[in-house]
Amino acid sequence: QVQLVESGGGVVQPGRSLRLSCVASGFTFSTYGMHWVRQTPGQGLEWVAVIWYDGGNKYYADSVKGRFTISRDNSKNTLYLQLNSLRVEDTAVYYCTRGGNSIDYWGQGTLVTVSS
Amino acid sequence: DIQMTQSPSSLSASLGDRVTITCRASQGISNYLAWFQQKPGKAPKSLIYDASRLQSGVPSKFSGSGSGTDFTLTISSLQPEDFGTYYCQQYYSFPWTFGQGTKVEIK
């Protein structure tokens, strides 16, 4: 069965960096586009970034453009999100999701808290 | 960016009721619309894609319809396990955007 397991969340000070990872299993990772979606505490969902199956294309939400970088290692079945210049408003649960044309599977999420 | 607006923001219904949630896009998105269900403390679950197609394993009490700018999610007979928050999301163009959510409570 499809599994997406995120890790790397934690508490970090504003301006610092963090790298999230998502290990995928149960499907051919290298043939799917992958997304990160976040959810601020008690709030709704915000799409963050997408990377094509081969890493050839990437798109970002305006709120993270220039600060976050999505990448993948198909040999390790792993998706990454590098979070730089973190802000208090980046505090959220970050979900790794599988997306061909649409999102069909979600990981359990990893919490990032940005606080001084 | 395409804005997605859901209504109502919350609803309370009785077991067995037919429940309908609407989602409106700020511009036409063809049928590039998905619906998700989220329960407290859990990750969202995918229910519907392409406006009306059920994800694998999703019970047929859920149905979706619409095209262009107006969409609906219907639960034909509300059951206790259907409580939670429902979100619509467009994938017509980047950035993908979600509705603000509709909280469904059992009366």
Interface residues (C-beta under 8 A of the other chain):
Chain A: H35 G44 L45 E46 W47 V50 Y59 Y60 A61 D62 Y95 G99 N101 S102 I103 D104 Y105 W106 G107 Q108 G109
Chain B: D1 Y32 A34 F36 A43 P44 K45 S46 Y49 D50 Q55 Y87 Q89 Y91 F94 P95 W96 T97 F98 G99 Q100 G101
